[in-house]
Amino acid sequence: MTITSLPINQNYDLQGLDKLRARVGGQVLTPNDDGYDTARQAWNLTVNQYPALIIVAQTADDIIEAVRFAQAQGMEVAVKSTGHGVIREANNGLLIVTSQMTDVRVNPGAQTAWVSAGVKWGRVLEEAQSVGLAPLLGSAPHVGAVGYTLGGGMGWLARKYGLAVDSVNQFELVTADGTLLHASATENTELFWGLRGGGGSFGVVTGMEIRLYPVTTVYGGNMYYPVHKAKEVFAKYRRWVTNAPDELTSSISLKNYPPLPQVPELLRGQSFVMIRACYCGPAEQGEEFLNYWRAWQAPLKDDMKAMPFSQVAAISNDPVDPVPGHGSGAWLNSLNDEITDILIRYILPGNGPALLGSAEIRHAGGAITKVDPAAAAYGNRDATHILQVVGGAPTPEIHEAVRRHITQLWRALTPHLHGGVFMNFLGGEEARERTQQGFSLEAYLRLQQLKTKYDPQNRFSHSYDIPPAGN
Ligand SMILES: Cc1cc2nc3c(=O)[nH]c(=O)nc-3n(C[C@H](O)[C@H](O)[C@H](O)COP(=O)(O)OP(=O)(O)OC[C@H]3O[C@@H](n4cnc5c(N)ncnc54)[C@H](O)[C@@H]3O)c2cc1C
């Protein structure tokens, strides 16, 4: 299907386009070309973007050509790998799609992997597990490794091995003038600092080298308790995590399962308070830690067990197929009964159906806090509990209602908020509106200086809101 009837501003000259087509190995798609609609789609179905031009890159050279073209034509550049985390839609700009750059090279001796721009975590997990190693992926293996890492990257090994951003050895990227650079602890060090948390504001990352860890088996899964026990479970969880070892990364959530036939009968249309955990030390020790819960009260459902790390996706069991959704998140000051009361009020169904699907509080700290806060741009390392809320948004009206409900929730939680946000957990424009809360003031100003140096015209303005200094 073509969409020529839409008012897309084809703001580039056609001669330049012909030259670009001759130079680029991947597809160059205008709104009139077959493949345009597939290429512009995002995993999050609330995103509906109409770029003036799309380059489906095959190589770093394609990205260089695309960025140089944008520079010559004065176009903004957006990047999409999977479309899990689109921030500002790429309307009328140039969209670089990286999903065909899927090279993964694991070096078992060095315990590292080279990961190209379009690789999803699942591929890295598979390749690394085959030699007894693990990457620091998040809850869903179908999320893009590079996009996840640029925003921090907090997964089920976070308390033991830290954030994904702290395990990058090197980024390769194309900056706004079309130059291919490397950034590491020894090369373009300031850029390396900024890329570790600062998102896609400084260039298009073509690949990265990351460190891997010797994890093959974990003790993990979910325990489901009835919602009328929520207050008790939250209070117990608070005590449980106070002295948790770094091997234990866990979360507590309130979850509403939809009344859909594909949901298992026990869960269908029901709400639960859930403990999720991943223990990456010896499985027997993990079982002992989790027995804290079983000794208190048998869960309604208990799938916590020793499992190969290759199956880590089973812990969060995130949807795999594209969905229309809206999420938000913020760091909390602490966990207390008042927070529990507010969450119960805003998350669980009241008189009508619930607007949000879940509220999950992940326990951070551990290795995340052991890194010098000035070592990377990533901020808020001192905060230890991150709340993330998500709701389905099948229509614009429901999307708006979900957005409003989340705003009210944040208002109610104000006294308990740390003040910082985790950039990866902000959906769409909210990531731009709240960018400064993702960083210390000093780091934010430093990011602006970096922007002035590497992207003075703010060509990469579809990521976090980091304008060049003085703007
Ligand atoms: C189901 C689900 C589960 C998630 N679980 C976690 C989790 O456990 N932990 C966590 O930390 N986050 C998690 N996230 C958030 C996720 O990490 C972010 O949304 C991330 O930005 C997604 O990256 P992507 O490349 O898949 O998405 P995309 O939408 O393709 O990219 C998102 C943004 O990343 C930037 N970007 C991507 N590739 C490049 C590149 N090559 N060069 C420059 N910039 C680039 C761009 O700004 C782009 O707009 C989850 C999200 C979803 C939807």
The ligand as an SDF file (V2000), in Angstrom:
LIG
                    3D

 53 58  0  0  0  0  0  0  0  0999 V2000
    8.4270   -5.0680   26.2500 C   0  0  0  0  0  0  0  0  0  0  0  0
    9.5310   -4.1500   26.6970 C   0  0  0  0  0  0  0  0  0  0  0  0
   10.4020   -4.5600   27.7000 C   0  0  0  0  0  0  0  0  0  0  0  0
   11.4400   -3.7260   28.1240 C   0  0  0  0  0  0  0  0  0  0  0  0
   12.2730   -4.1370   29.1390 N   0  0  0  0  0  0  0  0  0  0  0  0
   13.2780   -3.3260   29.5540 C   0  0  0  0  0  0  0  0  0  0  0  0
   14.1430   -3.7220   30.6130 C   0  0  0  0  0  0  0  0  0  0  0  0
   13.9950   -4.7930   31.2000 O   0  0  0  0  0  0  0  0  0  0  0  0
   15.1310   -2.8670   30.9860 N   0  0  0  0  0  0  0  0  0  0  0  0
   15.3570   -1.6810   30.3440 C   0  0  0  0  0  0  0  0  0  0  0  0
   16.3120   -0.9820   30.6920 O   0  0  0  0  0  0  0  0  0  0  0  0
   14.5400   -1.2820   29.3430 N   0  0  0  0  0  0  0  0  0  0  0  0
   13.5110   -2.0640   28.9540 C   0  0  0  0  0  0  0  0  0  0  0  0
   12.6650   -1.6400   27.9590 N   0  0  0  0  0  0  0  0  0  0  0  0
   12.8490   -0.3060   27.3680 C   0  0  0  0  0  0  0  0  0  0  0  0
   13.7710   -0.3860   26.1540 C   0  0  0  0  0  0  0  0  0  0  0  0
   15.0830   -0.6690   26.5730 O   0  0  0  0  0  0  0  0  0  0  0  0
   13.7490    0.9670   25.4090 C   0  0  0  0  0  0  0  0  0  0  0  0
   12.4520    1.1990   24.9370 O   0  0  0  0  0  0  0  0  0  0  0  0
   14.7470    0.9900   24.2590 C   0  0  0  0  0  0  0  0  0  0  0  0
   14.8830    2.3130   23.8030 O   0  0  0  0  0  0  0  0  0  0  0  0
   14.3090    0.1040   23.1100 C   0  0  0  0  0  0  0  0  0  0  0  0
   15.3030    0.0680   22.1320 O   0  0  0  0  0  0  0  0  0  0  0  0
   14.9590   -0.4940   20.6740 P   0  0  0  0  0  0  0  0  0  0  0  0
   16.1520   -0.2900   19.8510 O   0  0  0  0  0  0  0  0  0  0  0  0
   14.3870   -1.8680   20.8100 O   0  0  0  0  0  0  0  0  0  0  0  0
   13.7570    0.4430   20.2220 O   0  0  0  0  0  0  0  0  0  0  0  0
   13.7070    1.5610   19.0820 P   0  0  0  0  0  0  0  0  0  0  0  0
   12.3460    2.1670   19.2240 O   0  0  0  0  0  0  0  0  0  0  0  0
   14.0650    0.9940   17.7770 O   0  0  0  0  0  0  0  0  0  0  0  0
   14.7970    2.6020   19.5180 O   0  0  0  0  0  0  0  0  0  0  0  0
   14.5560    3.4180   20.6520 C   0  0  0  0  0  0  0  0  0  0  0  0
   15.4320    4.6340   20.6000 C   0  0  0  0  0  0  0  0  0  0  0  0
   16.7760    4.2350   20.8230 O   0  0  0  0  0  0  0  0  0  0  0  0
   17.6450    5.0320   20.0320 C   0  0  0  0  0  0  0  0  0  0  0  0
   18.4080    4.1370   19.1510 N   0  0  0  0  0  0  0  0  0  0  0  0
   18.1130    2.8730   18.8070 C   0  0  0  0  0  0  0  0  0  0  0  0
   19.0940    2.3780   18.0230 N   0  0  0  0  0  0  0  0  0  0  0  0
   19.9970    3.3600   17.8790 C   0  0  0  0  0  0  0  0  0  0  0  0
   21.2320    3.4670   17.1900 C   0  0  0  0  0  0  0  0  0  0  0  0
   21.7400    2.4600   16.4800 N   0  0  0  0  0  0  0  0  0  0  0  0
   21.9120    4.6250   17.2540 N   0  0  0  0  0  0  0  0  0  0  0  0
   21.4280    5.6760   17.9540 C   0  0  0  0  0  0  0  0  0  0  0  0
   20.2700    5.6260   18.6210 N   0  0  0  0  0  0  0  0  0  0  0  0
   19.5660    4.4780   18.5880 C   0  0  0  0  0  0  0  0  0  0  0  0
   16.8070    6.0070   19.2660 C   0  0  0  0  0  0  0  0  0  0  0  0
   16.7360    7.2230   19.9850 O   0  0  0  0  0  0  0  0  0  0  0  0
   15.4440    5.3500   19.2730 C   0  0  0  0  0  0  0  0  0  0  0  0
   14.4030    6.2990   19.2080 O   0  0  0  0  0  0  0  0  0  0  0  0
   11.6090   -2.4500   27.5280 C   0  0  0  0  0  0  0  0  0  0  0  0
   10.7150   -2.0230   26.5370 C   0  0  0  0  0  0  0  0  0  0  0  0
    9.6810   -2.8560   26.1280 C   0  0  0  0  0  0  0  0  0  0  0  0
    8.7140   -2.3600   25.1050 C   0  0  0  0  0  0  0  0  0  0  0  0
  1  2  1  0
  2  3  1  0
  2 52  2  0
  3  4  2  0
  4  5  1  0
  4 50  1  0
  5  6  2  0
  6  7  1  0
  6 13  1  0
  7  8  2  0
  7  9  1  0
  9 10  1  0
 10 11  2  0
 10 12  1  0
 12 13  2  0
 13 14  1  0
 14 15  1  0
 14 50  1  0
 15 16  1  0
 16 17  1  0
 16 18  1  0
 18 19  1  0
 18 20  1  0
 20 21  1  0
 20 22  1  0
 22 23  1  0
 23 24  1  0
 24 25  2  0
 24 26  1  0
 24 27  1  0
 27 28  1  0
 28 29  2  0
 28 30  1  0
 28 31  1  0
 31 32  1  0
 32 33  1  0
 33 34  1  0
 33 48  1  0
 34 35  1  0
 35 36  1  0
 35 46  1  0
 36 37  1  0
 36 45  1  0
 37 38  2  0
 38 39  1  0
 39 40  1  0
 39 45  2  0
 40 41  1  0
 40 42  2  0
 42 43  1  0
 43 44  2  0
 44 45  1  0
 46 47  1  0
 46 48  1  0
 48 49  1  0
 50 51  2  0
 51 52  1  0
 52 53  1  0
M  END
$$$$
